[in-house]
Amino acid sequence: ASTAISAGTNSWDAGAHVHVEASSAAFIQVGEVADDMVWIKHTGKRFDSSTTDKLKADGTADATAVSVYTGAATAELELCQLLKGEAIVLPLVKAKLWIKSTATTGTAPAVEYAQFQ
């Protein structure tokens, strides 16, 4: 049976999800070798680090595509792109998973993800 892994690892804090920003500044790791499953969703909304839920308070939409990459140590291969509202589930992960977009920090989409082990 799979269970969600610890709060510090997959951005869940006491049962409440905290969004991450998929910007052009850096690759964000969202999956690990040996995860039973990883779920990644482009929220279609703008990330905002100043709010509790990390979503822009005025509901600003964000249509910038989010790329999902895989690689042992770095993002070596682009697997797919997620458009606003799209999600992907990857079973039995064999390499690290990363996200990134072309948007600059502060104007990038918010992403939800969960790792299961």
C-alpha positions as CSV (number, residue, x, y, z in Angstrom):
1,A,0.0,0.0,0.0
2,S,1.2,3.5,-0.8
3,T,1.1,6.5,1.4
4,A,2.0,10.1,0.9
5,I,5.5,10.8,2.1
6,S,6.6,13.4,4.7
7,A,5.5,17.1,4.6
8,G,9.0,18.4,4.0
9,T,9.5,16.3,0.9
10,N,6.4,16.8,-1.1
11,S,5.1,20.2,-0.1
12,W,2.2,19.0,2.1
13,D,2.0,20.8,5.5
14,A,-0.3,19.2,8.1
15,G,-2.6,17.9,5.3
16,A,-2.8,21.2,3.4
17,H,-1.0,21.5,0.1
18,V,1.5,24.3,-0.5
19,H,2.0,25.2,-4.2
20,V,5.4,25.5,-5.8
21,E,6.4,27.9,-8.5
22,A,7.5,26.6,-11.9
23,S,9.6,29.4,-13.1
24,S,12.6,29.7,-15.5
25,A,14.9,30.4,-12.5
26,A,15.5,26.9,-11.4
27,F,14.4,23.3,-11.8
28,I,12.1,22.2,-8.9
29,Q,12.3,18.5,-7.9
30,V,8.8,16.9,-7.6
31,G,9.7,13.2,-7.8
32,E,12.3,10.8,-6.5
33,V,13.7,7.4,-7.6
34,A,11.5,4.6,-6.2
35,D,8.3,6.7,-5.6
36,D,5.4,4.4,-6.2
37,M,3.6,7.2,-8.0
38,V,3.9,11.0,-8.6
39,W,1.0,13.3,-9.4
40,I,1.7,16.7,-10.9
41,K,-0.9,19.4,-11.7
42,H,-0.6,22.8,-13.5
43,T,-3.2,24.8,-11.5
44,G,-3.7,27.3,-14.2
45,K,-3.2,30.0,-11.6
46,R,-0.3,32.4,-10.8
47,F,2.1,31.6,-7.9
48,D,2.4,34.2,-5.1
49,S,4.8,33.6,-2.3
50,S,3.2,36.2,-0.1
51,T,-0.1,34.3,0.4
52,T,-0.8,31.4,2.6
53,D,-1.8,29.0,-0.2
54,K,0.8,30.5,-2.5
55,L,-1.8,31.4,-5.2
56,K,-2.3,35.0,-6.4
57,A,-5.1,36.4,-4.2
58,D,-6.9,38.0,-7.1
59,G,-7.2,34.7,-8.9
60,T,-4.8,35.7,-11.7
61,A,-4.8,32.9,-14.3
62,D,-1.5,31.6,-15.8
63,A,-1.4,29.8,-19.1
64,T,2.4,29.4,-19.3
65,A,3.1,25.7,-20.1
66,V,5.0,23.8,-17.4
67,S,7.6,21.3,-18.6
68,V,8.2,18.0,-16.7
69,Y,11.7,16.6,-16.9
70,T,13.5,13.5,-15.7
71,G,17.1,12.8,-15.0
72,A,19.4,11.1,-12.4
73,A,21.1,14.2,-11.1
74,T,19.7,17.1,-13.2
75,A,16.8,17.6,-15.6
76,E,18.2,15.7,-18.6
77,L,15.1,14.8,-20.7
78,E,11.8,16.7,-21.2
79,L,9.0,14.2,-20.7
80,C,6.0,16.4,-21.5
81,Q,4.4,19.8,-21.1
82,L,1.3,20.5,-18.9
83,L,-1.1,23.3,-20.0
84,K,-3.3,25.1,-17.5
85,G,-5.5,22.7,-15.6
86,E,-3.7,19.6,-16.9
87,A,-2.2,16.9,-14.7
88,I,-0.1,13.7,-15.1
89,V,0.3,10.6,-12.9
90,L,3.5,8.7,-13.3
91,P,3.7,5.2,-11.7
92,L,6.9,3.5,-10.4
93,V,9.3,6.4,-10.9
94,K,12.8,5.3,-12.1
95,A,14.5,8.7,-12.0
96,K,14.1,12.1,-10.4
97,L,11.3,14.3,-11.7
98,W,11.6,18.1,-12.2
99,I,9.4,21.0,-13.3
100,K,10.2,24.3,-14.9
101,S,8.6,26.9,-17.2
102,T,9.7,29.9,-19.3
103,A,8.1,32.4,-17.0
104,T,10.3,34.5,-14.7
105,T,10.1,34.3,-10.9
106,G,7.1,36.1,-9.6
107,T,5.1,35.7,-12.8
108,A,5.1,31.9,-13.1
109,P,2.4,29.3,-12.7
110,A,1.6,27.5,-9.5
111,V,2.0,23.7,-9.5
112,E,0.6,21.0,-7.1
113,Y,2.3,17.7,-6.7
114,A,2.3,14.6,-4.5
115,Q,4.7,11.8,-4.1
116,F,3.6,8.4,-2.9
117,Q,5.8,5.6,-1.5
